[in-house]
């Protein structure tokens, strides 16, 4: 499955709630999310853009998949299907 090209920050944040990511702060146009889903505290920063650029979204998903010990393709399937 390919990464969707029209994902907004708001929609991505809602989808990441499946993995216990919550918004902890916002500075300007960047939103910080935190999660302890795997027992390890992880922070990620998402630009508040609509849509999020594909390369940026790819890097965000790669970081999340690494933290969750998932393949990026599996994470994409779980989030977007």
C-alpha positions as CSV (number, residue, x, y, z in Angstrom):
1,X,0.0,0.0,0.0
2,X,1.3,3.5,-0.9
3,X,1.4,6.4,1.5
4,X,-1.7,8.7,0.9
5,X,-0.7,12.0,-0.7
6,X,-3.5,14.1,0.7
7,X,-3.2,13.6,4.4
8,X,-3.5,16.6,6.7
9,X,-1.9,17.0,10.1
10,X,-5.3,16.9,11.7
11,X,-6.2,13.6,10.1
12,X,-2.9,12.1,10.9
13,X,-3.2,13.0,14.5
14,X,-6.6,11.4,14.7
15,X,-5.2,8.2,13.1
16,X,-2.3,8.0,15.4
17,X,-4.6,7.9,18.4
18,X,-4.8,4.1,17.6
19,X,-1.3,3.9,19.0
20,X,-1.9,6.2,22.0
21,X,-0.3,9.3,20.5
22,X,-1.6,12.5,22.1
23,X,-0.9,16.1,21.4
24,X,1.4,17.5,24.1
25,X,2.1,20.9,22.8
26,X,2.1,23.2,19.7
27,X,4.7,25.8,18.8
28,X,3.8,27.8,15.8
29,X,2.9,25.5,13.0
30,X,4.4,22.4,14.6
31,X,2.5,19.9,16.7
32,X,4.3,17.6,19.1
33,X,2.8,14.2,19.9
34,X,3.8,11.8,22.6
35,X,3.2,8.1,23.2
36,X,4.1,5.3,25.6
37,X,2.4,2.6,23.5
38,X,5.5,0.3,23.7
39,X,6.6,1.3,27.1
40,X,9.1,3.7,25.7
41,X,8.3,7.4,25.7
42,X,8.4,8.7,22.1
43,X,7.9,12.2,20.9
44,X,7.3,13.1,17.2
45,X,6.8,16.5,15.6
46,X,4.3,17.0,12.8
47,X,4.0,20.2,10.8
48,X,0.4,21.6,10.8
49,X,0.1,21.6,7.1
50,X,-2.6,20.5,4.7
51,X,-1.4,18.3,3.1
52,X,1.8,17.2,4.7
53,X,4.6,16.9,2.2
54,X,5.1,13.3,1.1
55,X,8.8,13.1,2.2
56,X,8.0,14.6,5.6
57,X,5.1,12.1,6.1
58,X,7.4,9.2,5.0
59,X,9.9,10.2,7.7
60,X,7.3,10.5,10.4
61,X,5.8,7.1,9.5
62,X,9.3,5.6,9.5
63,X,10.1,6.9,13.0
64,X,6.7,5.6,14.3
65,X,7.1,2.2,12.7
66,X,10.6,1.9,14.2
67,X,9.3,2.7,17.7
68,X,6.4,0.3,17.4
69,X,8.7,-2.5,16.0
70,X,6.6,-2.7,12.9
71,X,7.4,-2.7,9.2
72,X,6.5,0.7,7.7
73,X,4.2,-1.1,5.2
74,X,2.3,-2.8,8.1
75,X,1.9,0.6,9.9
76,X,0.5,2.2,6.7
77,X,-2.0,-0.7,6.4
78,X,-3.1,-0.3,10.1
79,X,-3.4,3.5,9.9
80,X,-5.0,4.0,6.5
81,X,-7.4,0.9,6.0
